Amino acid sequence: MSQIDDFINRFPPDVQDTIRLVWNSLGVNEQTSFLSLISSFPNNPKLVKTLVKLSSVQFRQAFGHKRSVAIIGPANVGKSTLYNQMVHDKIDMAAVGPLPGTTRNNQPADAGLFTVVDTPGADAVGLVGEHEHELALHAAQQADFLVLVFDSIQGIKRSERELFDELTALKKPYIVLLNKTDLVGPKLVESIVAKAAENLGLRPEQIIPIVAKDGKNLSRILLAIVAAEPEMAAALGQAMPEYRWQLAWKSIAGAASVSAAIALAPLPVIDFIPLLVIQSVMVLGVARVYNVQTTPKVATELVGTFGLGLLARTLFRELSRLGGIPGWILGAAIAAATTMAMGYASILWFEKGQKMSPAALKQLTQEFTKYMLEILKGFGKRKPSKEELYARITNSLEESPIVEDRSKLDARAAEVGDLD
């Protein structure tokens, strides 16, 4: 029996499916790296089950290689305009115009390390319309990810719903955008999104209102792509450097949530090998977003050089003496905070080759711990499940103002002195 089969067979069938999903997405070199990481996993079956279930997103971000995006939708909804926001070369830009049918063929272009495909309207009629529909459907079948675009003015009628059903039947990861919301007015956007969601059988939060021509919501689109398909993170980060921070922070938020969930287990919070594994995988994912080549061994060594384990144990002892804070809250907050600090420190390292000083790292971890304590106090005295904790922290971190603007964080680190 192979090492991976032996590892997978430790778990119940539902968890085995999750691990297989990750394993099958990897290339030969990545599978070797994956095996080197799981060799560090503990033998506690319950602990490993939780770790694998919650951290599959981080593993897919660190090792996945999906990179083809197809933009699909009815005619004249703004697909080509959105496409032009994503391509690199002006020569690849699609023609746009107010009349339906400007785009007649699939138009692929290099957007860095992923391919984005503009498609003709998939709802046209007649012989030409049927041909264009087949072209769009072929692009969808070949793509790793679908961006489904609809028009806020046209709304979701029977033809749009039929197209949506046909595309989602392909079982590809996707997001839904509602374009041209500037034409309906800010007061009506919420109700129009709600109506579109109802007609598509989705929740309102599953539809992103955009104005493709100004590109202002592009970062939100990229984050939504990563949320739906973590394996796109590296390709998007490498293709669009201006959005690397947002993509890296999403990886950090997920890793911090997993770390907090692990810390709920009745074991010493910082002496946990799984925290080292999660932080190492996070560093690998951040490195790929910043197009830095590294290995699991190097990532683990980098985590070790920052000495966050010792700092976390010190914080735990200091805050425990104050009393009034349940041990599970304190442990989860510190585990999440040290992971966040490690993530930010790795970004500085990959961006500029800077290593945060011990003083800066300590202060940053303390501030992150205070922030996490405020989030976790919302549970009161009730100890949540690992899944509840994971969801609460992930949502809070992904909605933080720091996602769009890290200037205050950079300035705070600089005040203390961020270079060794």
C-alpha positions in Angstrom: 0.0 0.0 0.0 1.4 3.5 -0.9 2.1 6.2 1.6 -0.8 8.3 0.5 -3.3 5.3 0.5 -2.1 4.4 4.0 -2.7 8.1 5.1 -6.1 8.4 3.5 -7.4 5.1 4.9 -7.1 6.4 8.4 -10.2 8.5 7.8 -14.0 8.1 7.4 -15.2 8.0 3.7 -16.3 11.7 3.7 -12.9 12.9 4.8 -11.2 10.5 2.3 -13.0 12.2 -0.5 -11.6 15.6 0.6 -8.1 14.3 0.7 -8.5 12.5 -2.6 -9.7 15.8 -4.2 -6.5 17.6 -3.0 -4.2 14.7 -4.0 -5.7 14.2 -7.5 -5.2 17.9 -8.3 -1.5 17.8 -7.7 1.4 17.1 -10.2 4.1 14.6 -9.5 6.4 17.2 -7.8 3.6 18.6 -5.8 2.5 15.2 -4.6 6.1 14.6 -3.3 5.8 17.9 -1.4 2.4 17.0 -0.1 3.7 13.7 1.3 6.6 15.5 3.0 4.0 17.7 4.8 1.6 15.0 5.9 4.5 13.0 7.3 4.5 15.7 10.1 0.8 15.1 10.9 0.0 13.8 14.4 -1.4 10.3 15.0 -4.5 11.5 16.8 -7.3 10.4 14.4 -9.9 13.0 15.6 -7.4 15.8 15.3 -6.2 14.8 11.8 -9.8 14.5 10.6 -10.5 18.1 11.7 -7.2 19.3 10.3 -7.8 17.8 6.9 -11.4 18.9 6.6 -10.7 22.5 7.5 -7.4 22.9 5.7 -8.2 21.4 2.3 -8.6 25.0 0.9 -5.1 25.9 2.1 -3.6 22.8 0.5 -5.4 23.5 -2.8 -4.2 27.1 -2.8 -0.6 26.0 -2.1 -0.5 23.2 -4.7 -3.3 23.7 -7.2 -2.7 24.5 -10.9 -6.0 25.6 -12.4 -5.7 28.6 -14.6 -8.3 28.9 -17.3 -11.3 31.2 -16.9 -14.2 31.5 -19.4 -16.5 34.5 -19.3 -20.0 33.4 -20.4 -23.3 35.1 -20.6 -26.0 36.5 -22.9 -25.2 38.9 -25.7 -24.4 42.5 -24.8 -24.1 42.1 -21.0 -20.5 43.4 -20.8 -18.5 40.2 -21.1 -15.9 41.8 -23.4 -15.6 44.9 -21.2 -14.8 42.7 -18.2 -12.4 40.6 -20.3 -10.5 43.7 -21.2 -10.0 44.5 -17.5 -8.2 41.2 -17.1 -6.0 40.9 -20.1 -2.4 42.1 -20.2 -1.7 43.1 -23.8 -3.7 45.8 -25.5 -3.4 43.8 -28.7 -5.5 41.1 -27.1 -8.3 43.4 -26.1 -11.8 42.6 -27.4 -13.9 45.0 -29.5 -16.7 46.4 -27.5 -19.9 48.2 -28.6 -23.5 49.0 -27.7 -24.9 46.6 -30.3 -25.3 42.8 -29.6 -23.1 40.5 -31.5 -19.8 42.5 -31.5 -18.0 39.3 -30.3 -18.6 36.5 -32.8 -15.9 34.0 -31.8 -14.2 32.8 -28.6 -11.2 35.0 -28.0 -8.6 33.6 -25.6 -5.8 35.8 -24.2 -2.9 35.5 -21.8 -3.6 37.2 -18.6 -0.3 36.3 -17.0 -0.3 32.7 -15.9 -3.9 32.0 -16.6 -6.0 32.2 -19.8 -9.2 34.3 -19.9 -11.6 33.5 -22.7 -14.2 36.0 -24.1 -17.2 34.4 -25.7 -20.1 35.4 -28.0 -23.5 35.7 -26.6 -24.8 32.3 -25.6 -28.5 33.2 -26.0 -28.6 34.2 -29.6 -31.2 32.7 -32.0 -31.0 31.4 -35.6 -28.2 29.5 -37.3 -25.6 32.1 -36.4 -26.9 32.2 -32.8 -26.7 28.4 -32.5 -23.2 28.4 -33.7 -22.2 31.1 -31.2 -23.9 29.2 -28.5 -21.9 26.1 -29.3 -18.7 28.1 -29.2 -19.5 29.5 -25.8 -20.5 26.1 -24.5 -17.2 24.6 -25.8 -15.2 27.4 -24.0 -17.1 26.6 -20.8 -16.4 22.9 -21.1 -12.7 23.5 -21.6 -12.3 26.1 -18.8 -11.3 25.5 -15.2 -13.6 28.2 -13.9 -16.7 30.1 -15.2 -17.5 33.7 -14.8 -21.3 34.0 -15.5 -22.3 37.5 -16.5 -25.9 38.8 -16.6 -27.3 42.3 -17.2 -29.1 44.2 -14.3 -31.3 46.0 -16.8 -32.4 42.8 -18.7 -32.7 40.8 -15.5 -33.1 37.1 -15.4 -35.7 35.8 -17.7 -36.5 32.3 -19.0 -33.6 32.3 -21.5 -31.1 33.5 -18.9 -32.3 30.8 -16.5 -32.0 28.1 -19.1 -28.5 29.2 -19.9 -27.6 29.3 -16.3 -28.9 25.7 -15.8 -27.0 24.5 -18.8 -23.7 26.0 -17.7 -24.0 24.9 -14.0 -24.8 21.4 -15.2 -21.2 21.2 -16.3 -20.2 21.0 -12.6 -17.5 23.7 -13.0 -16.8 26.1 -10.2 -18.3 29.5 -11.0 -19.4 32.9 -9.8 -22.3 35.1 -11.0 -21.9 38.8 -11.8 -24.7 41.3 -12.4 -23.3 44.0 -14.6 -24.3 47.6 -15.4 -25.7 48.3 -12.0 -24.7 52.0 -12.5 -27.7 52.2 -14.8 -30.3 51.2 -12.3 -29.2 53.6 -9.5 -27.7 52.7 -6.1 -31.1 52.5 -4.3 -32.4 49.8 -6.6 -29.3 47.6 -6.7 -30.1 45.5 -3.6 -33.6 44.7 -4.8 -32.5 43.9 -8.3 -29.8 41.6 -7.0 -32.4 39.9 -4.7 -34.7 39.4 -7.7 -32.0 38.0 -9.9 -30.9 35.6 -7.1 -34.5 34.4 -6.7 -34.9 33.7 -10.4 -31.6 31.8 -10.5 -32.3 29.9 -7.3 -29.3 31.5 -5.5 -28.9 33.6 -2.3 -28.4 37.3 -2.9 -24.8 37.2 -1.5 -24.0 34.7 -4.2 -24.4 37.4 -6.9 -21.8 40.2 -7.3 -23.1 43.5 -8.6 -20.5 45.2 -10.8 -19.8 48.0 -13.3 -17.4 46.2 -15.6 -16.4 49.4 -17.5 -14.7 51.0 -14.4 -13.0 47.8 -13.1 -13.6 49.0 -9.5 -15.0 45.6 -8.3 -12.3 43.6 -10.0 -10.6 42.7 -6.7 -13.9 41.5 -5.3 -14.4 39.3 -8.4 -10.9 37.8 -8.0 -11.5 37.0 -4.3 -14.8 35.4 -5.2 -13.0 33.3 -7.8 -10.6 32.1 -5.2 -13.4 31.4 -2.7 -15.1 29.2 -5.2 -11.9 27.6 -6.6 -8.8 28.0 -4.3 -6.6 26.5 -7.0 -6.9 29.7 -9.0 -5.2 31.8 -6.3 -1.6 31.4 -7.5 -2.5 32.0 -11.2 -4.5 35.1 -10.3 -1.8 36.5 -8.0 0.9 35.9 -10.6 -1.1 37.4 -13.4 -2.3 40.5 -11.5 0.4 41.7 -9.1 -1.7 44.7 -8.0 -4.1 42.3 -6.3 -1.6 40.0 -4.6 -2.2 41.5 -1.1 -5.9 40.7 -1.3 -5.4 37.2 -2.5 -2.6 36.5 0.0 -4.8 37.9 2.9 -7.6 35.5 1.9 -5.1 32.6 2.3 -4.0 34.0 5.7 -7.6 34.4 6.9 -8.3 30.8 6.1 -5.1 29.5 7.7 -5.8 31.6 10.8 -9.3 30.2 11.1 -8.0 26.6 10.8 -5.3 27.4 13.5 -8.0 28.7 15.9 -10.1 25.6 15.3 -7.2 23.3 16.0 -6.5 25.1 19.2 -9.9 24.1 20.5 -8.6 20.6 21.0 -7.6 19.8 24.6 -3.9 19.9 23.9 -1.2 22.5 24.5 -2.0 25.2 21.9 1.5 26.1 20.8 3.2 22.7 21.1 1.0 21.6 18.3 2.7 20.2 15.2 -0.4 20.8 13.1 0.0 24.6 13.6 3.5 24.4 12.1 2.0 22.4 9.2 -0.8 24.9 8.6 1.5 27.9 8.8 4.0 26.2 6.4 1.2 25.4 3.9 0.0 29.0 4.2 3.5 30.3 3.5 3.7 28.1 0.4 0.4 29.5 -0.8 1.5 33.1 -0.2 4.8 32.4 -2.0 2.9 31.2 -5.0 0.7 34.3 -5.1 3.9 36.4 -5.1 5.5 34.1 -7.8 8.3 33.0 -5.4 9.6 29.5 -5.9 9.9 27.6 -2.6 9.5 24.1 -1.1 7.7 22.7 2.0 11.1 22.4 3.7 12.1 26.0 3.1 8.6 27.2 4.1 8.8 25.2 7.4 12.3 26.6 8.1 11.0 30.1 7.4 8.2 29.6 9.9 10.7 28.3 12.5 13.1 31.3 12.1 10.4 33.7 13.3 10.1 32.0 16.6 6.4 32.5 16.9 6.0 29.3 19.0 7.9 30.7 21.9 6.2 34.1 21.5 2.8 32.4 21.6 3.6 30.4 24.7 4.7 33.6 26.4 1.6 35.4 25.4 -0.6 32.5 26.7 1.1 32.6 30.1 0.9 36.4 30.4 -2.8 36.6 29.4 -3.8 33.6 31.5 -2.6 35.4 34.6 -5.1 38.2 34.0 -8.0 35.8 34.4 -11.5 36.3 33.1 -10.8 34.8 29.7 -11.8 31.2 29.1 -8.8 29.0 28.1 -10.4 28.0 24.8 -10.9 31.6 23.7 -7.3 32.5 24.7 -5.8 29.5 22.9 -7.8 30.0 19.7 -7.1 33.8 19.6 -3.3 33.3 20.0 -3.2 30.4 17.5 -5.0 32.6 14.9 -3.0 35.7 15.8 0.4 34.0 15.4 -0.7 32.6 12.0 -1.8 36.0 10.9 1.5 37.5 12.0 3.4 34.8 10.2 1.4 35.4 7.0 2.1 39.1 7.1 5.8 38.5 7.9 6.1 36.1 4.9 4.5 38.8 2.6 7.2 41.3 3.6 9.8 38.6 3.0 8.5 37.8 -0.4 7.9 41.4 -1.4 11.1 43.0 -0.3 13.3 40.4 1.4 12.6 42.1 4.7 12.5 40.1 8.0 10.4 41.6 10.7 12.3 42.3 13.9 11.3 40.4 17.1 9.9 43.6 18.6 7.7 44.3 15.5 6.6 40.7 15.4 5.7 40.7 19.1 3.7 43.9 18.9 1.9 42.8 15.7 1.0 39.4 17.3 -0.3 41.2 20.4 -2.5 43.5 18.4 -3.8 40.6 16.3 -4.5 38.7 19.5 -6.6 41.6 20.9 -8.5 41.7 17.6 -9.2 38.0 17.7 -10.3 38.2 21.4 -13.0 40.7 20.4 -14.2 38.4 17.7 -14.3 35.4 19.9 -16.0 37.1 22.8 -19.1 37.2 20.7 -19.6 33.5 21.5 -20.0 34.3 25.2 -19.3 31.4 27.5 -20.5 28.9 25.0 -17.7 26.9 23.4 -18.5 26.7 19.6 -17.8 23.8 17.3 -14.7 23.9 15.2 -16.8 24.6 12.1 -18.6 27.5 13.8 -15.3 29.0 15.0 -13.8 28.6 11.5 -16.8 30.4 9.8 -16.8 33.3 12.4 -13.1 34.0 12.0 -13.0 33.6 8.3 -15.9 36.0 7.7 -14.6 38.6 10.1 -11.1 38.6 8.6 -12.4 38.7 5.0 -14.6 41.6 5.8 -11.9 43.6 7.6 -10.9 47.0 6.1 -7.4 45.7 5.9 -8.4 43.6 2.8 -8.6 46.8 0.7 -6.0 48.9 2.5 -3.0 47.6 4.4 -1.3 51.0 4.7 -2.1 51.2 8.5 -0.7 47.8 9.1 2.5 48.7 7.2 2.8 51.9 9.0 2.3 50.2 12.4 5.1 47.7 11.6 7.4 50.5 10.5 6.8 52.4 13.7 8.4 49.6 15.7 11.0 48.8 13.1 10.2 46.0 10.7 13.8 45.1 9.7 16.3 42.9 11.4 
